[in-house]
Amino acid sequence: MKNIKLGPTGNFPRGKLNAEDEGGLAIALGKNPDGVIIMDFGKEVGWIGLNQATAINIARSILTLAGAKRIEIEF
């Protein structure tokens, strides 16, 4: 995975969602040499909130890393 600073960003891109919201989170998604897909949050995480576009992008990335040849999403 790339050398990026993972974990809390200190930003609240969509405002504070609830009392437990700790703000934005920089994550890394990759695959180890054994083919295991790894999602690194840079810290302990109890929950994440994703808007539609981000959820779809993460899903596409995971499917691509898993070897999907064609990904089609319909609404």
PDB file with one MODEL, atoms N, CA, C and O in Angstrom:
MODEL        1
ATOM      1  N   MET A   1       0.826  -1.177   0.000  1.00  0.00           N
ATOM      2  CA  MET A   1       0.000   0.000   0.000  1.00  0.00           C
ATOM      3  C   MET A   1       0.876   1.247   0.000  1.00  0.00           C
ATOM      4  O   MET A   1       2.002   1.233   0.495  1.00  0.00           O
ATOM      5  N   LYS A   2       0.349   2.300  -0.552  1.00  0.00           N
ATOM      6  CA  LYS A   2       1.101   3.551  -0.661  1.00  0.00           C
ATOM      7  C   LYS A   2       1.411   4.127   0.717  1.00  0.00           C
ATOM      8  O   LYS A   2       0.747   3.819   1.707  1.00  0.00           O
ATOM      9  N   ASN A   3       2.430   4.965   0.749  1.00  0.00           N
ATOM     10  CA  ASN A   3       2.799   5.632   1.998  1.00  0.00           C
ATOM     11  C   ASN A   3       1.951   6.888   2.174  1.00  0.00           C
ATOM     12  O   ASN A   3       2.381   7.991   1.835  1.00  0.00           O
ATOM     13  N   ILE A   4       0.751   6.711   2.706  1.00  0.00           N
ATOM     14  CA  ILE A   4      -0.117   7.849   2.992  1.00  0.00           C
ATOM     15  C   ILE A   4      -0.385   7.868   4.489  1.00  0.00           C
ATOM     16  O   ILE A   4      -0.294   6.836   5.154  1.00  0.00           O
ATOM     17  N   LYS A   5      -0.715   9.035   5.016  1.00  0.00           N
ATOM     18  CA  LYS A   5      -1.027   9.122   6.439  1.00  0.00           C
ATOM     19  C   LYS A   5      -2.433   8.584   6.651  1.00  0.00           C
ATOM     20  O   LYS A   5      -3.412   9.170   6.188  1.00  0.00           O
ATOM     21  N   LEU A   6      -2.522   7.471   7.351  1.00  0.00           N
ATOM     22  CA  LEU A   6      -3.799   6.830   7.620  1.00  0.00           C
ATOM     23  C   LEU A   6      -4.377   7.320   8.935  1.00  0.00           C
ATOM     24  O   LEU A   6      -3.665   7.866   9.778  1.00  0.00           O
ATOM     25  N   GLY A   7      -5.670   7.118   9.097  1.00  0.00           N
ATOM     26  CA  GLY A   7      -6.324   7.444  10.349  1.00  0.00           C
ATOM     27  C   GLY A   7      -7.093   8.745  10.276  1.00  0.00           C
ATOM     28  O   GLY A   7      -7.456   9.197   9.190  1.00  0.00           O
ATOM     29  N   PRO A   8      -7.346   9.355  11.434  1.00  0.00           N
ATOM     30  CA  PRO A   8      -8.180  10.548  11.511  1.00  0.00           C
ATOM     31  C   PRO A   8      -7.618  11.706  10.698  1.00  0.00           C
ATOM     32  O   PRO A   8      -6.411  11.946  10.690  1.00  0.00           O
ATOM     33  N   THR A   9      -8.513  12.424  10.011  1.00  0.00           N
ATOM     34  CA  THR A   9      -8.098  13.587   9.223  1.00  0.00           C
ATOM     35  C   THR A   9      -8.312  14.891   9.976  1.00  0.00           C
ATOM     36  O   THR A   9      -7.731  15.917   9.624  1.00  0.00           O
ATOM     37  N   GLY A  10      -9.153  14.854  11.024  1.00  0.00           N
ATOM     38  CA  GLY A  10      -9.483  16.074  11.750  1.00  0.00           C
ATOM     39  C   GLY A  10     -10.587  16.889  11.094  1.00  0.00           C
ATOM     40  O   GLY A  10     -10.981  17.936  11.607  1.00  0.00           O
ATOM     41  N   ASN A  11     -11.090  16.405   9.951  1.00  0.00           N
ATOM     42  CA  ASN A  11     -12.157  17.096   9.227  1.00  0.00           C
ATOM     43  C   ASN A  11     -13.494  16.389   9.421  1.00  0.00           C
ATOM     44  O   ASN A  11     -13.542  15.194   9.712  1.00  0.00           O
ATOM     45  N   PHE A  12     -14.544  17.122   9.259  1.00  0.00           N
ATOM     46  CA  PHE A  12     -15.904  16.584   9.288  1.00  0.00           C
ATOM     47  C   PHE A  12     -16.558  16.983   7.962  1.00  0.00           C
ATOM     48  O   PHE A  12     -17.311  17.956   7.916  1.00  0.00           O
ATOM     49  N   PRO A  13     -16.277  16.238   6.878  1.00  0.00           N
ATOM     50  CA  PRO A  13     -16.709  16.655   5.540  1.00  0.00           C
ATOM     51  C   PRO A  13     -18.223  16.789   5.375  1.00  0.00           C
ATOM     52  O   PRO A  13     -18.676  17.535   4.507  1.00  0.00           O
ATOM     53  N   ARG A  14     -18.993  16.107   6.162  1.00  0.00           N
ATOM     54  CA  ARG A  14     -20.452  16.198   6.079  1.00  0.00           C
ATOM     55  C   ARG A  14     -21.060  16.609   7.420  1.00  0.00           C
ATOM     56  O   ARG A  14     -22.210  16.289   7.720  1.00  0.00           O
ATOM     57  N   GLY A  15     -20.274  17.319   8.211  1.00  0.00           N
ATOM     58  CA  GLY A  15     -20.735  17.702   9.536  1.00  0.00           C
ATOM     59  C   GLY A  15     -20.629  16.526  10.487  1.00  0.00           C
ATOM     60  O   GLY A  15     -20.326  15.412  10.061  1.00  0.00           O
ATOM     61  N   LYS A  16     -20.869  16.752  11.737  1.00  0.00           N
ATOM     62  CA  LYS A  16     -20.799  15.697  12.752  1.00  0.00           C
ATOM     63  C   LYS A  16     -22.084  14.876  12.667  1.00  0.00           C
ATOM     64  O   LYS A  16     -23.173  15.406  12.887  1.00  0.00           O
ATOM     65  N   LEU A  17     -21.966  13.584  12.348  1.00  0.00           N
ATOM     66  CA  LEU A  17     -23.125  12.723  12.131  1.00  0.00           C
ATOM     67  C   LEU A  17     -23.855  12.379  13.415  1.00  0.00           C
ATOM     68  O   LEU A  17     -25.083  12.283  13.431  1.00  0.00           O
ATOM     69  N   ASN A  18     -23.097  12.192  14.502  1.00  0.00           N
ATOM     70  CA  ASN A  18     -23.683  11.907  15.811  1.00  0.00           C
ATOM     71  C   ASN A  18     -22.620  12.163  16.866  1.00  0.00           C
ATOM     72  O   ASN A  18     -21.498  12.548  16.537  1.00  0.00           O
ATOM     73  N   ALA A  19     -22.962  11.953  18.126  1.00  0.00           N
ATOM     74  CA  ALA A  19     -22.044  12.265  19.229  1.00  0.00           C
ATOM     75  C   ALA A  19     -20.748  11.456  19.163  1.00  0.00           C
ATOM     76  O   ALA A  19     -19.715  11.914  19.652  1.00  0.00           O
ATOM     77  N   GLU A  20     -20.785  10.274  18.572  1.00  0.00           N
ATOM     78  CA  GLU A  20     -19.599   9.419  18.502  1.00  0.00           C
ATOM     79  C   GLU A  20     -18.730   9.691  17.273  1.00  0.00           C
ATOM     80  O   GLU A  20     -17.639   9.132  17.156  1.00  0.00           O
ATOM     81  N   ASP A  21     -19.196  10.537  16.362  1.00  0.00           N
ATOM     82  CA  ASP A  21     -18.463  10.816  15.125  1.00  0.00           C
ATOM     83  C   ASP A  21     -17.130  11.468  15.452  1.00  0.00           C
ATOM     84  O   ASP A  21     -17.091  12.510  16.107  1.00  0.00           O
ATOM     85  N   GLU A  22     -16.041  10.862  15.001  1.00  0.00           N
ATOM     86  CA  GLU A  22     -14.694  11.386  15.227  1.00  0.00           C
ATOM     87  C   GLU A  22     -14.126  12.062  13.992  1.00  0.00           C
ATOM     88  O   GLU A  22     -12.958  12.451  13.983  1.00  0.00           O
ATOM     89  N   GLY A  23     -14.931  12.209  12.951  1.00  0.00           N
ATOM     90  CA  GLY A  23     -14.481  12.910  11.763  1.00  0.00           C
ATOM     91  C   GLY A  23     -13.983  11.977  10.670  1.00  0.00           C
ATOM     92  O   GLY A  23     -14.088  10.754  10.760  1.00  0.00           O
ATOM     93  N   GLY A  24     -13.435  12.607   9.631  1.00  0.00           N
ATOM     94  CA  GLY A  24     -12.953  11.868   8.465  1.00  0.00           C
ATOM     95  C   GLY A  24     -11.856  10.879   8.811  1.00  0.00           C
ATOM     96  O   GLY A  24     -11.166  11.009   9.822  1.00  0.00           O
ATOM     97  N   LEU A  25     -11.714   9.889   7.946  1.00  0.00           N
ATOM     98  CA  LEU A  25     -10.756   8.819   8.170  1.00  0.00           C
ATOM     99  C   LEU A  25     -10.077   8.476   6.854  1.00  0.00           C
ATOM    100  O   LEU A  25     -10.742   8.077   5.898  1.00  0.00           O
ATOM    101  N   ALA A  26      -8.764   8.628   6.797  1.00  0.00           N
ATOM    102  CA  ALA A  26      -7.999   8.228   5.610  1.00  0.00           C
ATOM    103  C   ALA A  26      -7.716   6.740   5.722  1.00  0.00           C
ATOM    104  O   ALA A  26      -7.159   6.281   6.719  1.00  0.00           O
ATOM    105  N   ILE A  27      -8.102   5.979   4.688  1.00  0.00           N
ATOM    106  CA  ILE A  27      -7.918   4.530   4.701  1.00  0.00           C
ATOM    107  C   ILE A  27      -7.086   4.093   3.500  1.00  0.00           C
ATOM    108  O   ILE A  27      -6.946   4.831   2.525  1.00  0.00           O
ATOM    109  N   ALA A  28      -6.546   2.901   3.584  1.00  0.00           N
ATOM    110  CA  ALA A  28      -5.818   2.298   2.469  1.00  0.00           C
ATOM    111  C   ALA A  28      -6.425   0.935   2.182  1.00  0.00           C
ATOM    112  O   ALA A  28      -6.797   0.198   3.094  1.00  0.00           O
ATOM    113  N   LEU A  29      -6.516   0.620   0.919  1.00  0.00           N
ATOM    114  CA  LEU A  29      -7.067  -0.648   0.474  1.00  0.00           C
ATOM    115  C   LEU A  29      -6.029  -1.290  -0.436  1.00  0.00           C
ATOM    116  O   LEU A  29      -5.560  -0.663  -1.386  1.00  0.00           O
ATOM    117  N   GLY A  30      -5.674  -2.519  -0.154  1.00  0.00           N
ATOM    118  CA  GLY A  30      -4.663  -3.192  -0.956  1.00  0.00           C
ATOM    119  C   GLY A  30      -4.767  -4.696  -0.828  1.00  0.00           C
ATOM    120  O   GLY A  30      -5.721  -5.231  -0.263  1.00  0.00           O
ATOM    121  N   LYS A  31      -3.757  -5.367  -1.369  1.00  0.00           N
ATOM    122  CA  LYS A  31      -3.735  -6.827  -1.362  1.00  0.00           C
ATOM    123  C   LYS A  31      -2.322  -7.273  -1.023  1.00  0.00           C
ATOM    124  O   LYS A  31      -1.351  -6.756  -1.578  1.00  0.00           O
ATOM    125  N   ASN A  32      -2.206  -8.246  -0.099  1.00  0.00           N
ATOM    126  CA  ASN A  32      -0.878  -8.732   0.260  1.00  0.00           C
ATOM    127  C   ASN A  32      -0.420  -9.783  -0.756  1.00  0.00           C
ATOM    128  O   ASN A  32      -1.207 -10.178  -1.617  1.00  0.00           O
ATOM    129  N   PRO A  33       0.829 -10.243  -0.678  1.00  0.00           N
ATOM    130  CA  PRO A  33       1.332 -11.216  -1.652  1.00  0.00           C
ATOM    131  C   PRO A  33       0.533 -12.529  -1.712  1.00  0.00           C
ATOM    132  O   PRO A  33       0.562 -13.226  -2.726  1.00  0.00           O
ATOM    133  N   ASP A  34      -0.172 -12.860  -0.634  1.00  0.00           N
ATOM    134  CA  ASP A  34      -0.990 -14.075  -0.636  1.00  0.00           C
ATOM    135  C   ASP A  34      -2.373 -13.842  -1.232  1.00  0.00           C
ATOM    136  O   ASP A  34      -3.179 -14.770  -1.295  1.00  0.00           O
ATOM    137  N   GLY A  35      -2.661 -12.614  -1.671  1.00  0.00           N
ATOM    138  CA  GLY A  35      -3.940 -12.303  -2.279  1.00  0.00           C
ATOM    139  C   GLY A  35      -5.017 -11.897  -1.294  1.00  0.00           C
ATOM    140  O   GLY A  35      -6.182 -11.773  -1.671  1.00  0.00           O
ATOM    141  N   VAL A  36      -4.650 -11.687  -0.039  1.00  0.00           N
ATOM    142  CA  VAL A  36      -5.622 -11.270   0.976  1.00  0.00           C
ATOM    143  C   VAL A  36      -5.849  -9.767   0.845  1.00  0.00           C
ATOM    144  O   VAL A  36      -4.902  -8.981   0.887  1.00  0.00           O
ATOM    145  N   ILE A  37      -7.100  -9.381   0.685  1.00  0.00           N
ATOM    146  CA  ILE A  37      -7.438  -7.969   0.576  1.00  0.00           C
ATOM    147  C   ILE A  37      -7.438  -7.355   1.976  1.00  0.00           C
ATOM    148  O   ILE A  37      -8.046  -7.888   2.904  1.00  0.00           O
ATOM    149  N   ILE A  38      -6.749  -6.231   2.104  1.00  0.00           N
ATOM    150  CA  ILE A  38      -6.586  -5.586   3.402  1.00  0.00           C
ATOM    151  C   ILE A  38      -7.118  -4.161   3.320  1.00  0.00           C
ATOM    152  O   ILE A  38      -6.788  -3.410   2.403  1.00  0.00           O
ATOM    153  N   MET A  39      -7.940  -3.807   4.288  1.00  0.00           N
ATOM    154  CA  MET A  39      -8.434  -2.445   4.417  1.00  0.00           C
ATOM    155  C   MET A  39      -7.848  -1.900   5.716  1.00  0.00           C
ATOM    156  O   MET A  39      -8.207  -2.355   6.802  1.00  0.00           O
ATOM    157  N   ASP A  40      -6.951  -0.929   5.606  1.00  0.00           N
ATOM    158  CA  ASP A  40      -6.238  -0.389   6.759  1.00  0.00           C
ATOM    159  C   ASP A  40      -6.832   0.968   7.123  1.00  0.00           C
ATOM    160  O   ASP A  40      -6.786   1.907   6.329  1.00  0.00           O
ATOM    161  N   PHE A  41      -7.394   1.065   8.336  1.00  0.00           N
ATOM    162  CA  PHE A  41      -8.017   2.292   8.796  1.00  0.00           C
ATOM    163  C   PHE A  41      -7.040   3.188   9.551  1.00  0.00           C
ATOM    164  O   PHE A  41      -7.357   4.348   9.814  1.00  0.00           O
ATOM    165  N   GLY A  42      -5.886   2.689   9.898  1.00  0.00           N
ATOM    166  CA  GLY A  42      -4.904   3.488  10.622  1.00  0.00           C
ATOM    167  C   GLY A  42      -5.206   3.675  12.095  1.00  0.00           C
ATOM    168  O   GLY A  42      -4.452   4.351  12.795  1.00  0.00           O
ATOM    169  N   LYS A  43      -6.296   3.090  12.586  1.00  0.00           N
ATOM    170  CA  LYS A  43      -6.679   3.182  13.994  1.00  0.00           C
ATOM    171  C   LYS A  43      -7.796   2.182  14.241  1.00  0.00           C
ATOM    172  O   LYS A  43      -8.328   1.588  13.303  1.00  0.00           O
ATOM    173  N   GLU A  44      -8.152   2.000  15.517  1.00  0.00           N
ATOM    174  CA  GLU A  44      -9.326   1.179  15.832  1.00  0.00           C
ATOM    175  C   GLU A  44     -10.568   1.916  15.389  1.00  0.00           C
ATOM    176  O   GLU A  44     -10.701   3.120  15.609  1.00  0.00           O
ATOM    177  N   VAL A  45     -11.482   1.186  14.760  1.00  0.00           N
ATOM    178  CA  VAL A  45     -12.680   1.809  14.217  1.00  0.00           C
ATOM    179  C   VAL A  45     -13.901   1.014  14.661  1.00  0.00           C
ATOM    180  O   VAL A  45     -13.959  -0.203  14.483  1.00  0.00           O
ATOM    181  N   GLY A  46     -14.869   1.708  15.235  1.00  0.00           N
ATOM    182  CA  GLY A  46     -16.116   1.071  15.648  1.00  0.00           C
ATOM    183  C   GLY A  46     -17.146   1.077  14.545  1.00  0.00           C
ATOM    184  O   GLY A  46     -17.939   0.143  14.429  1.00  0.00           O
ATOM    185  N   TRP A  47     -17.144   2.136  13.719  1.00  0.00           N
ATOM    186  CA  TRP A  47     -18.093   2.238  12.611  1.00  0.00           C
ATOM    187  C   TRP A  47     -17.588   3.287  11.625  1.00  0.00           C
ATOM    188  O   TRP A  47     -16.780   4.149  11.973  1.00  0.00           O
ATOM    189  N   ILE A  48     -18.076   3.200  10.391  1.00  0.00           N
ATOM    190  CA  ILE A  48     -17.803   4.222   9.393  1.00  0.00           C
ATOM    191  C   ILE A  48     -19.113   4.588   8.709  1.00  0.00           C
ATOM    192  O   ILE A  48     -20.000   3.747   8.563  1.00  0.00           O
ATOM    193  N   GLY A  49     -19.228   5.828   8.296  1.00  0.00           N
ATOM    194  CA  GLY A  49     -20.389   6.290   7.534  1.00  0.00           C
ATOM    195  C   GLY A  49     -19.925   6.667   6.138  1.00  0.00           C
ATOM    196  O   GLY A  49     -18.968   7.424   5.979  1.00  0.00           O
ATOM    197  N   LEU A  50     -20.602   6.138   5.127  1.00  0.00           N
ATOM    198  CA  LEU A  50     -20.203   6.391   3.744  1.00  0.00           C
ATOM    199  C   LEU A  50     -21.373   6.956   2.956  1.00  0.00           C
ATOM    200  O   LEU A  50     -22.500   6.473   3.071  1.00  0.00           O
ATOM    201  N   ASN A  51     -21.104   7.985   2.152  1.00  0.00           N
ATOM    202  CA  ASN A  51     -22.147   8.419   1.241  1.00  0.00           C
ATOM    203  C   ASN A  51     -22.195   7.423   0.071  1.00  0.00           C
ATOM    204  O   ASN A  51     -21.338   6.547  -0.043  1.00  0.00           O
ATOM    205  N   GLN A  52     -23.190   7.566  -0.781  1.00  0.00           N
ATOM    206  CA  GLN A  52     -23.397   6.595  -1.852  1.00  0.00           C
ATOM    207  C   GLN A  52     -22.168   6.466  -2.759  1.00  0.00           C
ATOM    208  O   GLN A  52     -21.735   5.353  -3.059  1.00  0.00           O
ATOM    209  N   ALA A  53     -21.615   7.580  -3.189  1.00  0.00           N
ATOM    210  CA  ALA A  53     -20.482   7.536  -4.114  1.00  0.00           C
ATOM    211  C   ALA A  53     -19.265   6.859  -3.488  1.00  0.00           C
ATOM    212  O   ALA A  53     -18.597   6.056  -4.140  1.00  0.00           O
ATOM    213  N   THR A  54     -18.977   7.178  -2.237  1.00  0.00           N
ATOM    214  CA  THR A  54     -17.828   6.564  -1.563  1.00  0.00           C
ATOM    215  C   THR A  54     -18.041   5.075  -1.363  1.00  0.00           C
ATOM    216  O   THR A  54     -17.118   4.287  -1.566  1.00  0.00           O
ATOM    217  N   ALA A  55     -19.241   4.678  -0.968  1.00  0.00           N
ATOM    218  CA  ALA A  55     -19.549   3.255  -0.786  1.00  0.00           C
ATOM    219  C   ALA A  55     -19.361   2.494  -2.097  1.00  0.00           C
ATOM    220  O   ALA A  55     -18.794   1.402  -2.112  1.00  0.00           O
ATOM    221  N   ILE A  56     -19.837   3.075  -3.188  1.00  0.00           N
ATOM    222  CA  ILE A  56     -19.692   2.419  -4.499  1.00  0.00           C
ATOM    223  C   ILE A  56     -18.223   2.332  -4.898  1.00  0.00           C
ATOM    224  O   ILE A  56     -17.786   1.298  -5.403  1.00  0.00           O
ATOM    225  N   ASN A  57     -17.455   3.398  -4.681  1.00  0.00           N
ATOM    226  CA  ASN A  57     -16.033   3.375  -5.036  1.00  0.00           C
ATOM    227  C   ASN A  57     -15.256   2.341  -4.227  1.00  0.00           C
ATOM    228  O   ASN A  57     -14.393   1.653  -4.773  1.00  0.00           O
ATOM    229  N   ILE A  58     -15.551   2.225  -2.939  1.00  0.00           N
ATOM    230  CA  ILE A  58     -14.880   1.216  -2.113  1.00  0.00           C
ATOM    231  C   ILE A  58     -15.283  -0.183  -2.581  1.00  0.00           C
ATOM    232  O   ILE A  58     -14.438  -1.072  -2.690  1.00  0.00           O
ATOM    233  N   ALA A  59     -16.565  -0.374  -2.855  1.00  0.00           N
ATOM    234  CA  ALA A  59     -17.030  -1.677  -3.340  1.00  0.00           C
ATOM    235  C   ALA A  59     -16.341  -2.048  -4.652  1.00  0.00           C
ATOM    236  O   ALA A  59     -15.895  -3.183  -4.818  1.00  0.00           O
ATOM    237  N   ARG A  60     -16.251  -1.097  -5.586  1.00  0.00           N
ATOM    238  CA  ARG A  60     -15.560  -1.353  -6.863  1.00  0.00           C
ATOM    239  C   ARG A  60     -14.103  -1.735  -6.630  1.00  0.00           C
ATOM    240  O   ARG A  60     -13.583  -2.667  -7.243  1.00  0.00           O
ATOM    241  N   SER A  61     -13.456  -0.994  -5.729  1.00  0.00           N
ATOM    242  CA  SER A  61     -12.039  -1.274  -5.447  1.00  0.00           C
ATOM    243  C   SER A  61     -11.857  -2.671  -4.878  1.00  0.00           C
ATOM    244  O   SER A  61     -10.950  -3.396  -5.289  1.00  0.00           O
ATOM    245  N   ILE A  62     -12.706  -3.054  -3.940  1.00  0.00           N
ATOM    246  CA  ILE A  62     -12.613  -4.390  -3.349  1.00  0.00           C
ATOM    247  C   ILE A  62     -12.859  -5.456  -4.419  1.00  0.00           C
ATOM    248  O   ILE A  62     -12.114  -6.433  -4.502  1.00  0.00           O
ATOM    249  N   LEU A  63     -13.889  -5.274  -5.228  1.00  0.00           N
ATOM    250  CA  LEU A  63     -14.196  -6.246  -6.282  1.00  0.00           C
ATOM    251  C   LEU A  63     -13.062  -6.350  -7.297  1.00  0.00           C
ATOM    252  O   LEU A  63     -12.730  -7.446  -7.748  1.00  0.00           O
ATOM    253  N   THR A  64     -12.469  -5.216  -7.655  1.00  0.00           N
ATOM    254  CA  THR A  64     -11.344  -5.227  -8.592  1.00  0.00           C
ATOM    255  C   THR A  64     -10.155  -5.967  -7.999  1.00  0.00           C
ATOM    256  O   THR A  64      -9.547  -6.801  -8.670  1.00  0.00           O
ATOM    257  N   LEU A  65      -9.816  -5.669  -6.739  1.00  0.00           N
ATOM    258  CA  LEU A  65      -8.717  -6.379  -6.075  1.00  0.00           C
ATOM    259  C   LEU A  65      -9.000  -7.880  -5.969  1.00  0.00           C
ATOM    260  O   LEU A  65      -8.079  -8.696  -6.006  1.00  0.00           O
ATOM    261  N   ALA A  66     -10.282  -8.235  -5.837  1.00  0.00           N
ATOM    262  CA  ALA A  66     -10.661  -9.641  -5.719  1.00  0.00           C
ATOM    263  C   ALA A  66     -10.652 -10.352  -7.068  1.00  0.00           C
ATOM    264  O   ALA A  66     -10.838 -11.567  -7.127  1.00  0.00           O
ATOM    265  N   GLY A  67     -10.439  -9.608  -8.148  1.00  0.00           N
ATOM    266  CA  GLY A  67     -10.311 -10.231  -9.456  1.00  0.00           C
ATOM    267  C   GLY A  67     -11.530 -10.114 -10.361  1.00  0.00           C
ATOM    268  O   GLY A  67     -11.584 -10.756 -11.410  1.00  0.00           O
ATOM    269  N   ALA A  68     -12.502  -9.307  -9.972  1.00  0.00           N
ATOM    270  CA  ALA A  68     -13.687  -9.143 -10.819  1.00  0.00           C
ATOM    271  C   ALA A  68     -13.275  -8.552 -12.154  1.00  0.00           C
ATOM    272  O   ALA A  68     -12.510  -7.588 -12.202  1.00  0.00           O
ATOM    273  N   LYS A  69     -13.779  -9.125 -13.237  1.00  0.00           N
ATOM    274  CA  LYS A  69     -13.467  -8.647 -14.576  1.00  0.00           C
ATOM    275  C   LYS A  69     -14.447  -7.580 -15.036  1.00  0.00           C
ATOM    276  O   LYS A  69     -14.092  -6.681 -15.798  1.00  0.00           O
ATOM    277  N   ARG A  70     -15.689  -7.691 -14.565  1.00  0.00           N
ATOM    278  CA  ARG A  70     -16.734  -6.742 -14.958  1.00  0.00           C
ATOM    279  C   ARG A  70     -17.576  -6.404 -13.734  1.00  0.00           C
ATOM    280  O   ARG A  70     -18.044  -7.287 -13.015  1.00  0.00           O
ATOM    281  N   ILE A  71     -17.751  -5.130 -13.521  1.00  0.00           N
ATOM    282  CA  ILE A  71     -18.557  -4.658 -12.386  1.00  0.00           C
ATOM    283  C   ILE A  71     -19.632  -3.743 -12.945  1.00  0.00           C
ATOM    284  O   ILE A  71     -19.323  -2.742 -13.591  1.00  0.00           O
ATOM    285  N   GLU A  72     -20.868  -4.075 -12.705  1.00  0.00           N
ATOM    286  CA  GLU A  72     -21.989  -3.268 -13.174  1.00  0.00           C
ATOM    287  C   GLU A  72     -22.882  -2.928 -11.996  1.00  0.00           C
ATOM    288  O   GLU A  72     -23.315  -3.812 -11.256  1.00  0.00           O
ATOM    289  N   ILE A  73     -23.155  -1.646 -11.827  1.00  0.00           N
ATOM    290  CA  ILE A  73     -23.995  -1.197 -10.727  1.00  0.00           C
ATOM    291  C   ILE A  73     -25.190  -0.458 -11.320  1.00  0.00           C
ATOM    292  O   ILE A  73     -25.028   0.482 -12.098  1.00  0.00           O
ATOM    293  N   GLU A  74     -26.379  -0.889 -10.949  1.00  0.00           N
ATOM    294  CA  GLU A  74     -27.595  -0.264 -11.445  1.00  0.00           C
ATOM    295  C   GLU A  74     -28.359   0.360 -10.289  1.00  0.00           C
ATOM    296  O   GLU A  74     -28.315  -0.133  -9.162  1.00  0.00           O
ATOM    297  N   PHE A  75     -29.052   1.436 -10.577  1.00  0.00           N
ATOM    298  CA  PHE A  75     -29.891   2.099  -9.582  1.00  0.00           C
ATOM    299  C   PHE A  75     -31.316   2.107 -10.069  1.00  0.00           C
ATOM    300  O   PHE A  75     -32.200   2.620  -9.382  1.00  0.00           O
TER     301      PHE A  75
ENDMDL
END
